[in-house]
Structure formats: C-alpha cells, structure tokens
Amino acid sequence: MKKAITITILFEADALNRDEKVGNVLSIKKLTRGWGETYSFISRPAIRHYLWVTLNKMTPERWKATPVRETQGEGRKKVIQFEICDDEGKEVKNTIINSAELDIFGYMVTIAKGGEERGDNLTRKAPLGITKAVSLEKWEGDMGLYANHELVKRALMQGKEATPDIYNNEEQKALYKVSFTLDVEKIGIDEWLIKQHTYRNNKDLEITLPHNHTLVLKNVVKIGNNSYKFEDKEGKIVIEDYKLKFEHKDSDRIKDVLDAIYNGLYYHSSGECPGIVPLFLIAGIVKVPVPVFHSFVDIEFYKKNHRPKFKIRENLLRNAISNGWIENEGDKKLIFVEAREPEALSEDFIASNSITTNWEQFVNKYLLQGEEKEAIEETMEGKRKGKRGRKKKETTREKTTKRRSKKEAETPEKRKRGRRGRKRKKEE
C-alpha cells in the first residue's frame, strides 16, 4: 500500500521570525488576508531549520549535518550547496544512504563544466512538505521598546561614558497553525538519470550524467547483476536502464521526524525560546501526500474564569474527515487526534468518528509496520546470500553415513581382495 502521513498542529508562540529591518525597528514577517487584516507568520525555511536542529539534538549520530560546498564562479554567482560531490565535481561524497538530512529534506546541486558548455544538475524533491506557520489571531500593531541597559550599567561602573542603544521590536504572541506532509513511499529511494555506467577495478562505479559529466562512486562492491553497495555503508545501488537508484530503508528516520513533530520543536530566536509544542494535533494516513486537514482546522475563542480559551470548530473539521484521500481500515478512518488544551475538542466528536487517540499504536501499526518488514526482509536476503557463498560443514553423522554408503557400493571381488591383503599382512 502506498502511504503518506499528514499532520496539522496548533501551537502558541511568539512571532520571532524577523523580516527586513526598517530604521531601528525589527519587523516580523506578515501577510494580509480578508478585509485587510494582518497576520504574522513563520516561514517554511525557518520551520524546516527548527525541525532539523531538533532532530540533530535528539539523535546526533543519525542526523549529522551534511557538509556543504561553494559552486564555481565569481561574486554572487557563487552558491552554497550540499556537498553531493567534491569541489572538482568528480567524486560522489554524500547520498541519501549516508545522509538522513538529504533523504528527508531533499537537495538541488549544479555541476558546472566551465566555459559556455552546459553543466548537469542533481535534484531530489523533499519527501517532507511543510507549510508556513500562520497566526490564527490578527496582529494589532504591538511594539516593544528595548535598550542595552545591562551593558551600559557595566560600562558606567568601570568609569566609562555610555548611553543606551534604543531599538523597537514588532511583537505578537498568538496561536499558529502549520502542517507537515510526509511521503513515506519516497523515503529511502533516490534516482539519478544517467547515460551510461562502467564498473572499474572491482571497486569504482563510474557514471555519466545526461550532459556528459562523469562522476565516480568509490569503494563500491558488486552484489548482483547491475546491483552494487558501498563497502562501509548499508543500502544498495541499483541501475535500471538509464536510472541509477539509491535504496536505503530505515524506518528510524521516519519515526524520528514524527516524534519530533509530536513532542515539539526547538524554536530559539532573538534570545527567546518559546518552542513549537502542539496544543492540538490531528494526523491521518493518506493515499496522496496532501495536507487534507490544513484548511479545515480553525478555532473559536471563549472566556472561562476570566481567561481566554479556544475550541476547535468541529463542524468545519468534520468536512476534512470525510476527505476521500484518507485511508480506511474497514469502516474506520485512519486518523489520530490529540487535544492538549482542555475542552478544545469534545469526546463525543472523537467517539462518533472512531478516531484513534494512541500515538504509538497509530504510527507503528498503520505507518511503520510495512517499512520495518521490508527492512527486515532486506537484511535476511543479505544473510541468505552470505550463507550461499560458504561451504557447508559436514557433521560426524553425515561423514559416517557417507563411509557406509561407499562401503556398500564396493563389489564382492574388491572386498575379497581387501580381506586377503589384511590376512597376508597379519601372517608376516
């Protein structure tokens, strides 16, 4: 079954994703909707950055920072890209096999050939799609006035003359909505178009890209017909017609991303660290990687004990639950919901729509079960191939049976000559 998962969350945070500075005012990113109403937002690159930093802090051995390189050129023509190949553009250095970051977040690199000759490019569309995090509350023009009083005080105590540097910040504290959509089918698989390939010296796989640029994958072992693997890495490289395919099944990468979103992202900016921790989360297994809940998650505010509270607009959310892309198990929609804000979503709504409320069961049963099975089968296949290459050792019982069979196969004349020889030797 082709699988994808989409997750929409609501979280409370400050608008710390700064925009262009106007004078001494640090502005926030904003957009206008409806009747000229202004809403702050956190950009997709910022959310992607906070997610990666969280993954790196959570499991640093698996989520290592992929090295980068600077493309050839002068001035602004130079571009910082992931180091897929070395500076000379000859040897492949990083792929999805050894980099979880490239696998989940994708990449685009160019390989220049010099002069006016056209170069090649290698592109991977990110399996993880992320929306902007847009506030659900209007920005009312809030501002904050700040100054470096602490440093000025220290300077004055040291007998130096100093005056505060005053600056203004645009501010907003609000509920934000963001969606993540993960195309599980694409994780662990990457394809490059090639013109031809050559396996040299039983260790180097040389490939030619569409515009005749040559790259070398070093320390590669051939394990089958047009099938290879790196000596010191898991996964494999398969060549089919004019495609080179990298394959590396690792369900831990998927689990890490989902756990980070579920538990909260490290969100630190301008000295503040509000975090991105879900107050409300809805997830669904979908046939097509589309954020089916995103447009249907909205809130209404109300007061309780003189405090503002919010609740989900259930009539609107019910329209999303009926979406045809959501997978079913019998009559049950494969949906997970968790409302950490008390009374944000009624228990009747959850019960009437047969919605799952156990996160571990939802992820392991409906999403990762097939991935883990495939990874286990891949490992067992490797073990079977290893056993075929080893000569089977005979047991003592098998050796005895073999001698008896050989003795029974001897002719009576041969056995008679053997007895005469032994008798003569005894007489001597």
ZIBELCOR-V862806 format. One record per run of one state. SS is the DSSP state (h for helix, s for strand, l for the rest). FROM is the first residue (numbers start at 1). TO is the last residue. If there is no record, write none. Layout:
<<SS:FROM:TO> <SS:FROM:TO>>
//
This chain:
<<l:1:3> <s:4:14> <l:15:17> <s:18:22> <l:23:24> <s:25:28> <l:29:29> <s:30:33> <l:34:36> <s:37:42> <l:43:43> <h:44:58> <l:59:67> <s:68:70> <l:71:74> <h:75:77> <l:78:79> <s:80:82> <l:83:84> <s:85:85> <l:86:90> <s:91:92> <l:93:99> <h:100:105> <l:106:106> <s:107:111> <l:112:119> <s:120:124> <l:125:127> <s:128:130> <l:131:132> <s:133:135> <l:136:142> <s:143:147> <l:148:148> <h:149:157> <l:158:165> <s:166:170> <l:171:172> <s:173:182> <l:183:183> <h:184:186> <l:187:188> <s:189:200> <l:201:203> <s:204:209> <l:210:213> <s:214:217> <l:218:219> <s:220:224> <l:225:226> <s:227:230> <l:231:235> <s:236:240> <l:241:242> <s:243:247> <l:248:250> <h:251:263> <l:264:264> <s:265:265> <l:266:268> <s:269:269> <l:270:271> <s:272:272> <l:273:275> <s:276:276> <l:277:277> <s:278:286> <l:287:293> <h:294:296> <l:297:298> <s:299:304> <l:305:306> <s:307:312> <l:313:313> <h:314:321> <l:322:325> <s:326:326> <l:327:327> <s:328:329> <l:330:331> <s:332:333> <l:334:334> <s:335:339> <l:340:346> <h:347:352> <l:353:355> <s:356:356> <l:357:358> <h:359:389> <l:390:395> <h:396:408> <l:409:411> <h:412:427> <l:428:428>>
//
